[in-house]
C-alpha cells in the first residue's frame, strides 16, 4: 500500500486522537456490558462501532513568497515550485470509500486585511483539489497577515490566518568536500560507478532570529542513471549535533529515488523532506550547520554531483508545529503503546495548515572536471 501524505493530513484527527478517546470509552462500555451479560447469563455476539464523525473540509497550503520561478527539470521533468495548495474532505480510515467523496460548488480565496488577492471557484464536481498551483505574481509581504477562506457544499466553511515572517539572512558556504566509505553490495541490481558510497559534506552558516523557525532544502544537479544529466531534490542529513531539529515532509514537493526490482533499477517518485529547527534552540545569533548528502549508493538517483542549490526558509511557527506533529506521528506510528499525537494546524472548522514562508538560496558549483 502506498503512503498518501495528503490523506494522512486529512484523516489524522480521526485516526489518532478520536481513536484514543473512543478506545477509552469502549473499554469502559465493554466492561459494563460484560458484567451485565454475566449476570443475565446471556450469550450474544456484540460488535462495537464508533459513531459516525462529521466530515470536514481540510487543506494543506505551503507557500514560499520568494519562489516565483518554476524550474522545469530535465530527464525526468520535475518542479521545485513551492506554491501549492490542496483541499479534500476528511474521512475515517476504516471507510476507504469515503475518499471518493466530492467537492461540490467549491471555492477558496486568499486576501489581505483590505482586499482579496486571489480566488478560485469550480461549478463542476471535484473529487479533490490536489496540489493546485498558485500563480507566481501573488505578492506576500513580511509582517502582513493573509487570510484563507474555503467553502464547499454540505460542510462548514473553513478559514485561517497567517503572518508572513521576515526573510532569512544570506547563506555563507564555508566549505564543501567529499567523503567515501566501502559499499557492501547486496544481491540484485546496483549501478554505482564504483564500490564506494559517497557523501557530499557542505558546511554553511547564517544569522538567525531567536524567535524565528527555519527549514532547509537541498537540490542537486549532476549525472544519474545511464550517465544522463539529472537535477532534483537530494536527501541529506545534518551532522552538526549542536543544532536540534527534525526531518519532515513538505507536501507539494517531489523527488526521485532508485527502486531496485530484480535486475532493473527504475525511478520512483517520493516525497521531499526538509530539516526544520527552532531559533530558540541555538545559542547566539548565528547558526552553523553541516549537511551530508549521500549518493552513488544505488538508492540516490545521483551518481555524481556537479552543483548544489541550498534553500533556507523562514517559516511561521504554525508550520513548524504542524511539521513537528507529523514527524512525531511517523516516529511512533508503529508503536501501539505510544502517546496520542495531535495534529497542530491553524485551520478553523477543519484540519491542516495554511502557511506563507520567506526564503533565500545559495548555489555551489563543484569542480568539473573532475566530477565530484
NORVEN-V285082 format. One record per pair of residues at least 4 apart in sequence whose ideal C-beta (glycine too) atoms are under 7 Angstrom apart, sorted by sequence separation. I is the first residue (numbers start at 1). J is the second residue. D is the distance in Angstrom with one decimal. If there is no record, write none. Layout:
BEGIN
i: {I;I}
j: {J;J}
d: {D;D}
END
This chain:
BEGIN
i: {4;5;6;7;8;11;12;13;14;15;17;18;19;20;21;22;23;24;25;26;27;28;29;30;31;32;33;34;35;36;73;91;111;122;134;208;223;224;277;315;317;318;319;320;321;322;323;324;325;326;327;328;329;347;13;37;72;73;111;112;185;223;238;260;261;282;295;315;347;92;111;140;151;208;223;224;294;332;345;347;366;37;72;91;109;110;150;223;238;258;259;295;296;345;346;347;71;91;110;149;150;222;295;343;345;346;70;71;109;183;258;259;332;91;109;149;185;221;295;70;148;256;257;89;108;147;148;183;256;329;33;107;182;183;219;256;257;328;67;89;107;147;182;183;219;220;67;146;181;218;219;254;255;67;87;106;118;145;146;180;181;217;218;325;145;180;254;255;325;64;105;145;146;180;218;254;325;64;253;325;62;63;106;118;144;178;179;233;87;104;117;143;178;26;62;142;178;179;233;249;250;322;102;103;106;141;142;232;249;321;322;61;102;140;142;176;177;232;249;250;102;103;142;248;59;60;103;176;247;248;59;100;22;59;175;247;248;318;174;57;58;174;245;246;173;174;245;322;57;58;112;113;172;245;171;172;244;55;56;112;172;191;243;267;319;18;55;171;318;110;111;170;319;169;238;244;318;110;168;169;260;14;53;233;243;316;88;108;109;225;258;315;87;108;258;87;108;257;278;315;86;107;166;258;314;86;107;243;257;276;313;314;86;256;313;86;106;168;243;313;84;85;105;165;276;312;10;84;104;105;240;311;312;9;84;85;103;104;240;83;240;311;9;83;238;239;310;81;238;309;310;83;238;239;6;309;236;237;236;307;308;217;236;307;216;235;307;215;216;234;235;307;215;306;215;305;306;87;213;214;213;214;235;306;70;213;306;212;304;305;68;211;234;304;210;232;209;210;63;189;208;230;188;230;189;218;220;189;191;208;65;188;189;218;248;14;189;225;63;208;224;249;10;14;15;207;208;224;246;248;11;14;207;208;224;248;6;10;11;222;223;11;205;206;223;246;6;11;205;220;222;205;222;222;204;220;221;221;61;203;204;220;201;202;219;218;219;59;201;7;218;57;199;200;199;216;217;57;199;200;216;197;198;57;198;214;215;56;59;65;197;214;55;197;214;215;57;66;214;212;213;193;192;213;192;200;192;202;204;206;191;213;190;193;192;183;131;6;80;171;171;168;168;168;167;166;165;165;165;75;80;163;75;78;162;74;75;162;74;73;73;202;84;82;82;200;80;78;162;160;160;62;160;176;62;158;159;171;173;62;158;168;170;60;76;158;167;168;171;173;157;158;162;164;165;166;168;156;162;165;167;160;162;164;178;148;146;140;142;5;6;5;64;62;90;5;59;58;59;65;58;60;61;63;65;66;67;57;58;59;60;61;62;63;64;65;66;56;58;61;63;56;59;64;16;12;20;17;16;16;17;13;12;13;10;9;9}
j: {8;9;10;11;12;15;16;17;18;19;21;22;23;24;25;26;27;28;29;30;31;32;33;34;35;36;37;38;39;40;77;95;115;126;138;212;227;228;281;319;321;322;323;324;325;326;327;328;329;330;331;332;333;351;18;42;77;78;116;117;190;228;243;265;266;287;300;320;352;98;117;146;157;214;229;230;300;338;351;353;372;44;79;98;116;117;157;230;245;265;266;302;303;352;353;354;79;99;118;157;158;230;303;351;353;354;79;80;118;192;267;268;341;101;119;159;195;231;305;81;159;267;268;101;120;159;160;195;268;341;46;120;195;196;232;269;270;341;81;103;121;161;196;197;233;234;82;161;196;233;234;269;270;83;103;122;134;161;162;196;197;233;234;341;162;197;271;272;342;82;123;163;164;198;236;272;343;83;272;344;82;83;126;138;164;198;199;253;108;125;138;164;199;48;84;164;200;201;255;271;272;344;125;126;129;164;165;255;272;344;345;85;126;164;166;200;201;256;273;274;127;128;167;273;85;86;129;202;273;274;86;127;50;87;203;275;276;346;203;87;88;204;275;276;204;205;276;353;89;90;144;145;204;277;204;205;277;89;90;146;206;225;277;301;353;53;90;206;353;146;147;206;355;206;275;281;355;148;206;207;298;53;92;272;282;355;128;148;149;265;298;355;128;149;299;129;150;299;320;357;129;150;209;301;357;130;151;287;301;320;357;358;131;301;358;132;152;214;289;359;131;132;152;212;323;359;58;132;152;153;288;359;360;58;133;134;152;153;289;133;290;361;60;134;289;290;361;133;290;361;362;136;291;292;60;363;291;292;292;363;364;274;293;364;274;293;365;274;275;293;294;366;275;366;276;366;368;150;276;277;278;279;300;371;136;279;372;279;371;372;136;279;302;372;279;301;279;280;134;260;279;301;260;302;262;291;293;263;265;282;140;263;264;293;323;90;265;301;140;285;301;326;88;92;93;285;286;302;324;326;90;93;286;287;303;327;86;90;91;302;303;92;286;287;304;327;88;93;287;302;304;288;305;306;289;305;306;307;148;290;291;308;290;291;308;308;309;150;292;99;310;150;292;293;293;310;311;152;294;295;312;294;295;155;296;312;313;155;158;164;296;313;155;297;314;315;158;167;315;314;315;296;296;317;297;305;298;308;310;312;298;320;298;303;303;297;252;130;219;310;312;312;313;314;314;314;314;315;316;228;233;316;229;232;316;229;230;318;231;231;232;364;252;252;253;372;253;254;346;346;347;250;348;364;251;347;348;360;362;252;348;358;360;251;267;349;358;359;362;364;349;350;354;356;357;358;360;349;355;358;360;354;356;358;372;354;356;356;358;249;251;251;313;319;351;271;347;347;350;356;350;352;353;355;357;358;359;350;351;352;353;354;355;356;357;358;359;350;352;355;357;351;354;359;329;329;340;340;340;341;342;343;343;351;351;351;352}
d: {6.6;6.7;6.4;5.8;5.7;5.2;5.5;5.8;4.9;5.9;6.6;5.8;6.0;6.8;6.6;6.0;6.3;6.9;6.1;5.7;6.8;6.5;6.1;6.1;6.4;6.4;6.1;6.4;6.7;6.1;5.8;6.4;6.3;5.7;6.1;6.4;5.3;6.1;6.4;4.6;6.2;6.3;6.2;6.3;6.5;6.8;6.3;6.4;6.3;6.5;6.2;6.3;5.9;5.7;6.7;5.4;5.9;4.1;4.3;6.3;5.7;6.7;6.0;5.7;6.5;5.3;4.4;5.7;4.8;6.5;6.1;6.5;4.8;6.9;6.2;3.5;6.1;3.7;5.9;6.9;4.3;6.8;6.9;3.5;5.4;5.7;6.7;6.2;6.6;4.9;5.1;4.3;5.3;5.1;6.1;6.7;6.9;5.5;4.6;6.6;5.1;6.1;6.9;6.5;4.8;6.3;5.6;5.4;6.5;6.5;6.6;4.1;6.5;6.9;4.3;5.0;6.9;4.3;6.5;4.3;6.4;4.6;5.7;4.7;5.5;6.8;4.5;5.1;6.8;4.4;6.6;6.3;6.6;5.7;6.7;6.0;5.5;5.0;6.2;7.0;4.3;5.0;6.1;4.8;5.4;4.1;4.6;7.0;6.6;6.9;6.5;5.2;5.9;6.0;6.6;5.1;6.8;5.6;5.8;4.4;5.2;6.8;5.0;5.9;7.0;6.8;6.8;4.9;6.6;3.9;6.5;5.2;6.9;5.3;4.7;6.4;5.2;6.4;3.8;4.7;6.4;5.2;5.8;5.9;5.7;6.0;4.5;6.6;6.8;5.6;6.1;6.6;6.9;5.5;6.9;5.0;6.1;5.8;3.9;4.6;5.4;5.3;4.7;4.4;6.8;6.3;6.5;5.4;6.9;4.1;5.4;3.4;6.2;5.3;5.0;6.9;5.3;5.9;5.4;5.0;5.7;6.5;6.3;6.1;6.4;5.1;6.7;5.2;4.5;6.8;6.4;6.4;4.9;5.0;4.6;5.5;5.8;4.5;4.1;6.6;5.9;6.4;5.4;5.8;5.6;6.0;5.6;4.4;6.4;5.3;6.4;6.4;6.5;3.2;5.4;4.9;6.4;5.2;4.5;6.1;6.4;6.5;5.8;6.3;6.0;6.4;5.7;5.1;6.6;6.1;5.0;6.7;3.8;4.9;5.5;4.5;6.1;5.7;6.6;4.1;6.7;5.8;6.3;4.8;6.6;5.0;4.0;6.8;5.3;6.3;6.1;6.6;6.4;6.5;5.6;4.4;3.8;5.8;6.5;4.8;6.3;7.0;6.8;5.8;6.4;4.8;5.2;6.6;6.5;5.9;4.6;4.9;5.6;4.9;6.9;6.6;4.5;6.5;5.5;4.5;4.6;5.3;6.6;6.0;5.2;6.4;4.3;6.6;6.2;4.6;6.4;5.5;5.4;6.6;6.2;6.2;4.6;4.1;5.4;6.5;4.6;5.1;5.3;4.3;5.8;4.7;6.4;6.9;6.8;5.8;4.8;6.9;6.4;5.0;6.4;5.3;4.8;5.1;6.1;6.6;4.3;5.0;4.4;6.1;6.1;6.7;5.0;4.3;4.6;5.0;6.3;5.9;6.6;5.5;4.9;5.9;5.1;6.2;7.0;5.7;5.3;6.7;6.4;7.0;7.0;6.6;6.7;4.7;4.2;4.7;4.2;6.5;6.5;5.8;4.9;7.0;5.6;5.8;6.4;4.6;4.6;5.8;5.2;6.4;6.8;6.2;6.9;4.8;5.6;6.2;3.7;6.9;5.9;6.1;4.1;6.6;5.0;6.9;7.0;6.2;4.6;6.6;5.1;5.1;4.8;5.7;6.9;5.9;6.6;5.3;5.9;7.0;5.5;5.0;6.0;4.3;5.8;4.8;5.7;5.0;5.5;7.0;6.0;5.9;5.1;4.6;6.5;5.5;6.5;5.9;4.9;4.5;4.2;4.8;5.7;5.2;5.5;4.8;6.8;5.1;6.9;5.4;6.5;4.4;6.9;6.5;4.3;6.4;5.6;6.9;5.9;6.0;5.1;4.3;6.7;6.8;4.3;5.6;5.5;6.8;5.8;6.6;5.4;4.8;4.5;6.5;4.5;6.6;6.8;6.3;6.2;6.5;6.0;4.6;5.9;5.2;5.0;7.0;6.5;5.4;5.1;5.8;4.9;5.4;6.7;5.7;5.5;6.6;6.4;6.2;6.8;3.8;4.0;5.2;6.8;6.9;5.5;6.6;6.2;5.8;5.5;4.7;6.8;4.5;6.3;6.2;4.4;6.8;5.8;5.3;6.9;6.7;6.0;5.1;5.6;6.3;6.2;6.5;6.5;4.6;5.7;7.0;3.4;6.5;6.6;6.7;6.8;6.3;6.7;5.0;5.1;6.3;6.5;5.9;6.4;5.3;4.9;6.4;5.7;6.0;6.2;6.6;6.0;4.8;6.7;5.0;4.0;6.8;3.8;5.8;6.6;3.7;5.7;4.8;7.0;6.7;5.2;4.4;5.6;5.8;6.3;4.0;5.5;6.7;6.0;4.5;6.0;5.1;6.2;5.6;6.4;5.7;6.5;6.8;6.1;5.7;6.2;6.8;6.8;5.7;5.0;4.9;7.0;6.9;6.6;5.7;6.4;4.9;4.2;4.4;5.8;4.6;5.4;4.7;5.1;5.4;4.6;4.7;4.6;7.0;6.8;5.8;6.4;5.1;6.9;6.8;4.3;5.6;5.5;5.6;5.4;5.8;4.6;5.2;6.3;6.9;5.6}
END
